[in-house]
Amino acid sequence: MAVGRNVAAPLLFLNLIMYFIVLGFASWCINRYINGMTNHPSMGGNGATGFFLTFAILASVVGIASKFAGGHHIRSWRSDSLAEAGSSSLIAWALTALAFGFACKHINIGGWRGWRLRILEAFIIILTFTQLLYVLLLHAGHFSSKYGPGYRDTDYGVRAPGDEPGAKTGTAMTGSRV
């Protein structure tokens, strides 16, 4: 059962660090882009730069938030925390994949791009695949309980009085009637 947890935890930490790096580079680049300083030696850009930077920042912020939910799940490793971590990591992956598409378009258009934009493109491309691997590791318990808690763990929750297993239904609780 610890196989999925032992692989997902380092990948979660790696993705968290990479999302922080993407947030830093994308914030710097979008600040330069908004100020109209695209002629800066480490900036450059083309027509896709604005869209790419916007979605890179969005993907990194959502990715960082999903890593906090993932950290809670790695710590507790239960089905109820899996739902939170799985859904937030899937949304983060979708936004990262969208930023990946803009990174590919940004590379395809060409032109002179500074080193910060090229590093940002590389990090987004790497994060797209590592985040997908992380999502698959989180959901691996669905296929086998040896990889994670899965979705069939129902040993939690509160039962109503009289719902205990083996309780008789339809009998009086107080004894005989007068």
Buried (B, 14 or more C-beta within 10 A) or exposed (E): EEBBBEBBBEBBBBBBEBBBBBBEBBBBBBEBBEEEEBEBEBBBBBEBBBBBBBBBBBBBBBBBBBBEBBBEBBEEBBBEBBEBBBEBBBBBBBBBBBBBBBBBBBBEEEEEBBEBBBBBBEBBBBBBEBBBBBBEBBBBBBEEBEBBBBEEBEEEEEEEEEEEEEEEEEEEEEEEEE
